[in-house]
Amino acid sequence: MSAKASKAPRDRSELQQILANLIQGVLVAELDGSIAWANDAALEMHGCAELAQLGAGKVGYRKQFALRYLNNHRLTTRQYPLDRLVAGERFDNVKVEVTHRSQDEFRRVLELRGFPVVSSLKIIESLVLIVSDVTELESAADRFERAFAANPAPAVILRLADSRYVRVNRGFLEMTGFTQEAVIDRPFHELDVLREAEHREAALESMREHRSIPQQEALARVSDGTDKFVIVAAQPIEMDKEACMLFTFADLDARKRAEMSLLRSEEQFAKAFRSAPVPMLICARSDWRIMAANDAFGDATGYHHPDIQGQTLRETGLWKSARILDDLRVGLDAGQETRNLEVPLVTRDGAAIDCLLSAQPVTIQDEACVLCVVQDVTERKRAEADVILAIETVMKDTTWFSHTVMEKLAQIRQPGGASSELAALTPRELEILGLICKGHDDAEIANTLHLSRHTIRNHVANLYSKIGVKRRGAAVVWGRERGVASY
């Protein structure tokens, strides 16, 4: 151990007191403020190699070093440590930032403790300044303060000794609408950040025992008195040697309210689905597994919800042809809805009924599903069959019918009103369709109507689009089924 001295300690008791503190920086001064002795640690903490570089006394020390409190306020002459000792003050845990007036890059944060050394005769013999270098600790604290303030995630720090908030960042203020003054020094019971937490009692116990609190949903009170859904978690920390809890938050309000709104919508949908008079099914899109069937479906088919829930459509045997489901899947994968597809349906007792099937993709609880709507048209088909049978009976002898009447009767064969379908075509398209039904090709139609083949092709393309066919043969079938002979 080495030290620099201008004057030896006066007696053995003074030396013993100094030696007891040599693990820290030690500076000894006379009663007039002149520096008598300093150990190596004290010199190094001031960036000095020799005792003289400390400035000889209290005046020289002030000339050599600029001192600031950590709140950035400069120390006045009377507040410098040697001046306070000379004035008879004792002090402890005074933290100051020390810079060297001739060395711009030198900066240390020192913690100072000052007291007089009293002899066995109770006479003040000298003054002692104990110095600790806390630069790294303060730098870490500064970094924490800056990171805490800049962190966009809402956060507050609660001191456990008195259950009061000692820090709050901008994220928390923006989330809650409070001002900093409304949070700092506020007791926990007034601003309870664990309100209605999922595991509140366990969280409170962890907080009292200075242990981590895992993430959980809770309600945070905001400035207007309402509540906000949040995820809260907490970590035990120490600030200024005091036990604290760092609470962090994730704002769940928008998502939670959207979920609640979706839940209400789904509840309303479920009620409407169950009470709808039209038979309906909800199936998983991936495997046609039945998720729900409404009462009307059970009444129409005999398959009630508890009987078929969880089964696939193939397993129930509602449709014997697997091709129906394959065709539906192709259309749904292409983003197309299916409207009024004629399919035979087999009831639970084995009876066959004619149906119109409509299918639309829906999402329920994040699962891709298909809403199937079924319309029983068995009676309508039976009535149509009876009409057609009567017409065919009459038409066995058509010698006394005019050509026009025969065409009108043929139109009656088609359900849905062939006349309304034909009314959607222009006179030219009807004329071209009549020639197609007679077997004319594009060139013959062009010669007959005195139009170019290009114009005829455009008319034919428009015609195919309107009647929903892609081939000439399909157009002939469509036209003849609706009684088209010539226009």
C-alpha positions as CSV (number, residue, x, y, z in Angstrom):
1,M,0.0,0.0,0.0
2,S,1.4,3.4,-1.0
3,A,0.2,6.9,-0.2
4,K,1.3,10.5,-0.8
5,A,1.6,12.8,2.2
6,S,2.8,16.3,3.1
7,K,2.6,15.6,6.8
8,A,2.6,12.4,8.9
9,P,-0.5,11.6,10.9
10,R,-0.2,13.0,14.4
11,D,-0.8,10.0,16.5
12,R,-1.5,6.3,16.4
13,S,-5.3,6.5,16.9
14,E,-5.6,8.8,13.9
15,L,-3.6,6.4,11.7
16,Q,-5.8,3.5,12.8
17,Q,-9.0,5.3,11.8
18,I,-7.5,6.1,8.4
19,L,-6.3,2.5,7.8
20,A,-9.8,1.2,8.5
21,N,-11.0,3.0,5.4
22,L,-8.1,2.3,2.9
23,I,-10.3,0.0,0.8
24,Q,-11.8,3.3,-0.5
25,G,-10.2,6.6,-1.4
26,V,-9.0,8.5,1.7
27,L,-8.1,12.1,1.8
28,V,-6.9,13.8,5.1
29,A,-7.1,17.5,5.6
30,E,-6.0,19.9,8.3
31,L,-8.5,22.0,10.2
32,D,-7.8,24.9,7.9
33,G,-8.6,22.9,4.8
34,S,-5.1,22.2,3.5
35,I,-4.7,18.6,2.2
36,A,-2.3,16.6,4.4
37,W,-2.5,13.2,2.9
38,A,-4.3,11.0,0.3
39,N,-4.0,7.4,-0.6
40,D,-3.5,6.1,-4.1
41,A,-7.2,5.3,-4.6
42,A,-8.2,8.9,-3.8
43,L,-5.6,10.2,-6.2
44,E,-6.7,7.9,-9.0
45,M,-10.3,8.7,-8.5
46,H,-9.4,12.4,-9.2
47,G,-7.1,11.5,-12.2
48,C,-4.0,12.5,-10.3
49,A,-0.6,10.9,-9.8
50,E,0.8,13.3,-7.1
51,L,-0.8,14.9,-4.0
52,A,0.0,18.4,-5.3
53,Q,-2.3,17.8,-8.2
54,L,-5.2,17.8,-5.8
55,G,-4.6,21.5,-5.2
56,A,-2.9,21.7,-1.8
57,G,-6.1,22.8,0.0
58,K,-9.7,23.7,-0.3
59,V,-9.1,26.7,-2.6
60,G,-6.8,24.8,-4.9
61,Y,-9.2,21.9,-5.0
62,R,-12.0,24.1,-6.2
63,K,-9.6,25.6,-8.9
64,Q,-8.6,22.1,-10.1
65,F,-12.0,20.4,-10.1
66,A,-15.6,21.3,-11.1
67,L,-18.3,19.5,-9.1
68,R,-21.9,19.1,-10.0
69,Y,-24.8,17.3,-8.2
70,L,-26.4,14.6,-10.3
71,N,-29.3,16.9,-11.0
72,N,-26.7,19.0,-13.0
73,H,-26.6,21.8,-10.5
74,R,-23.1,23.2,-9.8
75,L,-21.8,23.1,-6.2
76,T,-21.4,26.5,-4.6
77,T,-18.1,27.3,-2.7
78,R,-19.7,26.4,0.6
79,Q,-21.0,23.1,-0.8
80,Y,-17.5,21.7,-1.8
81,P,-16.6,18.8,0.5
82,L,-13.5,20.3,2.0
83,D,-15.3,23.6,2.7
84,R,-18.1,21.7,4.4
85,L,-15.6,19.8,6.6
86,V,-13.8,23.0,7.6
87,A,-17.2,24.5,8.5
88,G,-17.7,21.6,10.9
89,E,-20.3,19.6,8.9
90,R,-20.5,15.9,8.7
91,F,-22.1,14.4,5.6
92,D,-22.7,11.0,4.1
93,N,-23.6,9.5,0.7
94,V,-23.2,12.8,-1.2
95,K,-22.9,11.9,-4.9
96,V,-21.2,14.4,-7.2
97,E,-19.9,14.5,-10.8
98,V,-16.3,15.5,-10.8
99,T,-14.6,16.9,-13.9
100,H,-11.0,18.2,-14.2
101,R,-10.9,21.8,-15.4
102,S,-7.7,21.1,-17.5
103,Q,-8.8,17.7,-18.8
104,D,-11.9,17.9,-20.9
105,E,-12.4,14.1,-21.1
106,F,-12.1,13.4,-17.4
107,R,-15.4,12.6,-15.7
108,R,-16.1,10.6,-12.6
109,V,-19.1,10.1,-10.3
110,L,-17.9,10.0,-6.7
111,E,-19.8,9.3,-3.5
112,L,-18.4,11.3,-0.6
113,R,-18.5,10.9,3.2
114,G,-16.8,13.5,5.4
115,F,-16.1,13.5,9.2
116,P,-13.6,14.8,11.7
117,V,-11.0,12.6,13.3
118,V,-11.1,12.9,17.1
119,S,-8.2,12.1,19.4
120,S,-8.3,10.2,22.6
121,L,-8.5,13.6,24.3
122,K,-11.7,14.3,22.3
123,I,-9.9,17.0,20.3
124,I,-10.5,17.3,16.5
125,E,-7.1,16.5,15.1
126,S,-7.9,16.4,11.4
127,L,-10.6,16.1,8.7
128,V,-11.2,13.0,6.6
129,L,-12.9,12.6,3.3
130,I,-13.9,9.1,2.2
131,V,-14.3,8.7,-1.6
132,S,-16.0,5.9,-3.5
133,D,-16.0,5.7,-7.3
134,V,-19.6,5.0,-8.4
135,T,-19.2,6.0,-12.0
136,E,-20.2,2.7,-13.5
137,L,-23.2,2.3,-11.2
138,E,-24.4,5.8,-12.1
139,S,-23.8,5.2,-15.8
140,A,-25.8,2.0,-15.6
141,A,-28.5,3.9,-13.8
142,D,-28.4,6.7,-16.4
143,R,-28.7,4.1,-19.2
144,F,-31.6,2.5,-17.4
145,E,-33.4,5.9,-16.9
146,R,-32.9,6.8,-20.6
147,A,-34.0,3.4,-21.8
148,F,-37.0,3.4,-19.4
149,A,-38.1,6.8,-20.6
150,A,-37.7,6.0,-24.3
151,N,-39.2,2.6,-24.2
152,P,-42.5,2.7,-26.2
153,A,-43.9,-0.1,-24.1
154,P,-46.0,1.3,-21.2
155,A,-44.2,0.9,-17.9
156,V,-44.3,2.1,-14.3
157,I,-42.0,1.4,-11.3
158,L,-43.5,0.8,-7.8
159,R,-41.4,1.2,-4.6
160,L,-42.3,-1.6,-2.3
161,A,-41.4,0.1,1.0
162,D,-44.4,2.5,0.8
163,S,-46.2,1.1,-2.3
164,R,-45.9,4.3,-4.3
165,Y,-45.0,4.8,-7.9
166,V,-41.6,6.4,-8.4
167,R,-41.2,6.3,-12.2
168,V,-43.5,6.3,-15.2
169,N,-42.7,6.4,-18.9
170,R,-44.3,8.1,-21.8
171,G,-45.9,4.9,-23.1
172,F,-47.9,4.5,-19.9
173,L,-49.0,8.1,-20.0
174,E,-50.1,7.8,-23.6
175,M,-52.0,4.5,-22.9
176,T,-53.8,5.9,-19.8
177,G,-54.1,9.6,-20.5
178,F,-52.6,10.5,-17.1
179,T,-50.0,13.2,-16.5
180,Q,-46.7,12.3,-14.9
181,E,-47.8,14.3,-11.8
182,A,-50.9,12.2,-11.5
183,V,-48.8,9.0,-11.3
184,I,-45.6,9.7,-9.5
185,D,-45.9,9.3,-5.7
186,R,-49.4,7.9,-6.1
187,P,-50.2,4.8,-3.9
188,F,-50.8,1.4,-5.4
189,H,-54.3,1.1,-4.0
190,E,-55.4,4.3,-5.9
191,L,-53.8,3.2,-9.2
192,D,-54.1,-0.6,-9.0
193,V,-52.4,-2.0,-12.2
194,L,-53.5,-5.5,-11.2
195,R,-57.2,-4.9,-11.2
196,E,-59.2,-8.1,-12.1
197,A,-55.9,-9.8,-13.1
198,E,-56.3,-13.4,-14.1
199,H,-54.2,-14.5,-11.1
200,R,-54.5,-11.5,-8.9
201,E,-53.9,-13.0,-5.5
202,A,-50.8,-14.9,-6.6
203,A,-49.6,-11.7,-8.4
204,L,-50.0,-9.6,-5.2
205,E,-48.2,-12.2,-3.2
206,S,-45.3,-12.2,-5.7
207,M,-45.2,-8.4,-5.5
208,R,-45.0,-8.5,-1.7
209,E,-42.2,-11.1,-1.9
210,H,-40.3,-9.1,-4.6
211,R,-40.7,-11.9,-7.1
212,S,-41.6,-11.9,-10.8
213,I,-45.2,-11.7,-11.9
214,P,-45.9,-13.6,-15.1
215,Q,-47.9,-12.1,-18.0
216,Q,-51.7,-12.1,-17.5
217,E,-54.7,-10.1,-18.6
218,A,-55.9,-7.3,-16.3
219,L,-57.8,-4.0,-16.4
220,A,-56.0,-0.7,-16.2
221,R,-57.9,2.4,-15.1
222,V,-57.5,5.4,-17.5
223,S,-57.8,9.1,-16.9
224,D,-61.5,9.4,-17.9
225,G,-62.4,6.7,-15.3
226,T,-63.0,3.9,-17.8
227,D,-61.1,0.6,-18.0
228,K,-58.7,-0.7,-20.6
229,F,-57.8,-4.3,-21.3
230,V,-54.1,-4.9,-20.9
231,I,-51.5,-7.7,-20.5
232,V,-49.4,-6.9,-17.4
233,A,-46.2,-8.4,-16.1
234,A,-43.7,-7.3,-13.5
235,Q,-40.0,-7.9,-12.6
236,P,-38.3,-7.2,-9.3
237,I,-35.6,-4.5,-9.5
238,E,-33.7,-2.3,-7.1
239,M,-33.5,1.5,-7.4
240,D,-31.3,3.5,-5.0
241,K,-30.9,0.3,-3.0
242,E,-34.6,0.0,-2.5
243,A,-36.8,-2.9,-3.6
244,C,-39.1,-2.0,-6.5
245,M,-41.3,-3.7,-9.1
246,L,-41.1,-2.8,-12.8
247,F,-44.6,-3.2,-14.3
248,T,-44.8,-3.4,-18.1
249,F,-48.0,-3.5,-20.2
250,A,-49.3,-4.4,-23.6
251,D,-52.5,-2.6,-24.7
252,L,-55.1,-5.3,-25.5
253,D,-58.1,-2.9,-25.6
254,A,-58.6,-2.7,-29.4
255,R,-58.1,-6.5,-29.9
256,K,-60.3,-7.4,-26.8
257,R,-63.1,-5.2,-27.9
258,A,-62.9,-6.5,-31.4
259,E,-63.1,-10.1,-30.0
260,M,-66.1,-9.2,-27.9
261,S,-67.8,-7.6,-30.9
262,L,-67.0,-10.7,-33.0
263,L,-68.3,-12.9,-30.2
264,R,-71.6,-10.9,-30.1
265,S,-71.8,-11.1,-33.9
266,E,-71.2,-14.9,-33.7
267,E,-73.9,-15.2,-31.1
268,Q,-76.3,-13.3,-33.2
269,F,-75.4,-15.4,-36.2
270,A,-75.9,-18.6,-34.2
271,K,-79.3,-17.5,-33.1
272,A,-80.4,-16.5,-36.6
273,F,-78.9,-19.8,-37.9
274,R,-80.8,-22.0,-35.5
275,S,-84.1,-20.3,-36.0
276,A,-83.9,-19.8,-39.8
277,P,-86.8,-21.5,-41.6
278,V,-84.5,-22.6,-44.4
279,P,-82.5,-25.8,-43.9
280,M,-78.8,-24.9,-43.4
281,L,-75.5,-26.6,-42.6
282,I,-72.1,-25.3,-41.5
283,C,-69.2,-27.5,-42.5
284,A,-65.4,-27.3,-42.1
285,R,-64.0,-26.4,-45.5
286,S,-61.0,-28.8,-45.1
287,D,-62.9,-32.1,-44.8
288,W,-66.6,-31.3,-45.0
289,R,-67.0,-32.1,-41.3
290,I,-70.4,-31.0,-40.1
291,M,-70.1,-28.3,-37.4
292,A,-73.7,-27.3,-37.1
293,A,-77.2,-28.1,-38.5
294,N,-80.2,-25.9,-37.9
295,D,-83.6,-27.1,-36.8
296,A,-85.1,-26.7,-40.3
297,F,-82.4,-29.0,-41.7
298,G,-83.3,-31.6,-39.2
299,D,-87.0,-31.3,-40.0
300,A,-86.4,-31.6,-43.7
301,T,-84.0,-34.5,-43.7
302,G,-84.4,-36.3,-40.3
303,Y,-80.7,-35.5,-39.5
304,H,-80.7,-33.4,-36.4
305,H,-77.7,-31.5,-35.1
306,P,-76.7,-33.9,-32.3
307,D,-76.9,-36.9,-34.7
308,I,-74.5,-35.6,-37.3
309,Q,-72.2,-33.1,-35.6
310,G,-68.6,-34.1,-36.2
311,Q,-69.4,-36.4,-39.1
312,T,-68.4,-35.6,-42.7
313,L,-71.0,-35.2,-45.4
314,R,-69.6,-38.4,-47.0
315,E,-70.1,-40.3,-43.8
316,T,-73.8,-39.2,-43.4
317,G,-74.6,-40.2,-47.0
318,L,-76.7,-37.1,-47.6
319,W,-75.3,-37.0,-51.1
320,K,-74.4,-40.2,-52.7
321,S,-72.3,-38.7,-55.4
322,A,-68.8,-37.7,-54.2
323,R,-68.5,-35.6,-57.3
324,I,-70.9,-33.0,-55.9
325,L,-68.5,-32.2,-53.0
326,D,-65.5,-32.2,-55.3
327,D,-67.2,-29.7,-57.7
328,L,-68.2,-27.5,-54.7
329,R,-64.6,-27.5,-53.4
330,V,-63.2,-26.5,-56.8
331,G,-65.6,-23.6,-57.0
332,L,-64.8,-22.5,-53.4
333,D,-61.1,-22.7,-53.9
334,A,-61.5,-20.5,-56.9
335,G,-63.3,-18.0,-54.7
336,Q,-66.7,-18.6,-56.3
337,E,-70.0,-19.0,-54.5
338,T,-72.3,-21.8,-55.6
339,R,-75.9,-20.8,-56.3
340,N,-79.0,-23.0,-56.7
341,L,-77.1,-26.2,-57.8
342,E,-79.6,-29.0,-58.4
343,V,-78.6,-32.0,-56.4
344,P,-80.5,-35.0,-55.1
345,L,-80.5,-35.4,-51.3
346,V,-81.1,-38.6,-49.3
347,T,-83.0,-38.3,-46.1
348,R,-82.4,-40.3,-43.0
349,D,-85.2,-42.7,-43.9
350,G,-83.8,-43.2,-47.4
351,A,-86.2,-41.1,-49.3
352,A,-84.7,-39.0,-52.2
353,I,-85.6,-35.3,-52.4
354,D,-84.7,-32.8,-55.1
355,C,-82.8,-29.8,-53.7
356,L,-81.2,-26.5,-54.8
357,L,-77.9,-26.2,-53.0
358,S,-76.1,-22.9,-52.4
359,A,-72.7,-22.8,-50.7
360,Q,-70.7,-19.8,-49.5
361,P,-67.3,-19.6,-47.7
362,V,-67.4,-18.1,-44.2
363,T,-64.9,-17.9,-41.3
364,I,-66.0,-18.9,-37.9
365,Q,-63.6,-18.6,-34.9
366,D,-60.7,-18.3,-37.3
367,E,-61.6,-21.6,-39.1
368,A,-62.5,-21.7,-42.8
369,C,-66.0,-23.0,-43.1
370,V,-68.8,-23.4,-45.7
371,L,-72.4,-22.3,-45.1
372,C,-74.7,-24.6,-47.1
373,V,-78.3,-23.6,-47.7
374,V,-80.7,-26.3,-49.0
375,Q,-84.1,-25.6,-50.7
376,D,-86.4,-28.6,-51.1
377,V,-87.9,-28.4,-54.6
378,T,-89.4,-31.9,-54.8
379,E,-93.0,-30.7,-54.9
380,R,-92.3,-28.1,-57.5
381,K,-90.5,-30.7,-59.7
382,R,-93.4,-33.1,-59.3
383,A,-95.9,-30.4,-60.4
384,E,-93.7,-29.6,-63.4
385,A,-93.5,-33.3,-64.3
386,D,-97.3,-33.5,-64.2
387,V,-97.6,-30.5,-66.5
388,I,-95.0,-31.9,-68.9
389,L,-96.7,-35.3,-69.0
390,A,-100.0,-33.6,-69.8
391,I,-98.4,-31.6,-72.6
392,E,-96.7,-34.6,-74.0
393,T,-100.0,-36.5,-74.0
394,V,-101.7,-33.7,-75.9
395,M,-98.7,-33.3,-78.3
396,K,-98.9,-37.0,-79.5
397,D,-101.2,-35.6,-82.2
398,T,-100.0,-32.2,-83.2
399,T,-101.6,-32.0,-86.6
400,W,-104.2,-29.5,-85.5
401,F,-101.6,-27.3,-83.6
402,S,-99.9,-24.3,-85.2
403,H,-96.1,-24.2,-85.2
404,T,-96.2,-21.2,-82.8
405,V,-98.4,-23.0,-80.3
406,M,-96.1,-26.0,-80.4
407,E,-93.1,-23.8,-79.6
408,K,-94.9,-22.1,-76.6
409,L,-95.9,-25.5,-75.3
410,A,-92.3,-26.7,-75.5
411,Q,-91.2,-23.6,-73.5
412,I,-93.5,-24.7,-70.7
413,R,-91.2,-27.8,-70.2
414,Q,-88.6,-25.6,-68.7
415,P,-88.9,-24.5,-65.0
416,G,-88.1,-20.9,-64.2
417,G,-89.7,-19.3,-67.2
418,A,-87.9,-19.8,-70.5
419,S,-89.5,-16.6,-71.8
420,S,-87.7,-14.5,-69.2
421,E,-84.4,-16.1,-70.1
422,L,-85.0,-15.4,-73.8
423,A,-86.0,-11.9,-73.0
424,A,-82.4,-11.2,-71.8
425,L,-81.2,-11.8,-75.4
426,T,-81.2,-9.1,-78.1
427,P,-83.2,-9.7,-81.3
428,R,-80.0,-10.3,-83.2
429,E,-78.8,-12.8,-80.6
430,L,-82.1,-14.6,-80.8
431,E,-81.9,-14.7,-84.5
432,I,-78.4,-16.1,-84.4
433,L,-79.4,-18.7,-81.7
434,G,-82.2,-19.8,-84.0
435,L,-79.8,-20.4,-86.9
436,I,-77.4,-22.2,-84.6
437,C,-80.2,-24.5,-83.5
438,K,-80.9,-25.2,-87.2
439,G,-77.3,-26.4,-87.6
440,H,-75.8,-23.4,-89.4
441,D,-72.1,-22.6,-88.9
442,D,-70.7,-19.0,-88.6
443,A,-70.0,-18.7,-92.3
444,E,-73.6,-19.7,-93.2
445,I,-75.0,-17.4,-90.5
446,A,-72.9,-14.5,-91.9
447,N,-74.2,-15.1,-95.4
448,T,-77.8,-15.4,-94.3
449,L,-77.7,-12.2,-92.2
450,H,-75.3,-10.3,-94.6
451,L,-72.8,-9.7,-91.8
452,S,-69.1,-10.3,-91.5
453,R,-67.8,-13.4,-89.9
454,H,-66.0,-11.3,-87.3
455,T,-69.3,-9.6,-86.3
456,I,-71.0,-13.0,-86.1
457,R,-68.2,-14.3,-83.8
458,N,-68.7,-11.4,-81.5
459,H,-72.4,-12.0,-81.3
460,V,-71.9,-15.7,-80.7
461,A,-69.4,-14.9,-77.9
462,N,-71.9,-12.5,-76.2
463,L,-74.6,-15.1,-76.6
464,Y,-72.5,-17.9,-75.0
465,S,-71.7,-15.5,-72.1
466,K,-75.4,-14.7,-71.5
467,I,-76.7,-18.3,-71.5
468,G,-73.7,-19.7,-69.7
469,V,-72.3,-22.2,-72.2
470,K,-68.9,-22.6,-73.8
471,R,-69.6,-24.9,-76.8
472,R,-71.9,-24.8,-79.8
473,G,-73.6,-28.1,-79.0
474,A,-74.5,-26.8,-75.5
475,A,-76.0,-23.7,-77.1
476,V,-78.2,-25.9,-79.4
477,V,-79.4,-27.9,-76.4
478,W,-80.1,-24.7,-74.4
479,G,-82.0,-23.2,-77.3
480,R,-84.1,-26.2,-78.2
481,E,-85.0,-26.8,-74.6
482,R,-86.5,-23.4,-74.6
483,G,-88.4,-23.8,-77.8
484,V,-86.1,-21.8,-80.0
485,A,-86.6,-22.7,-83.7
486,S,-86.3,-19.6,-85.7
487,Y,-86.3,-15.8,-85.0
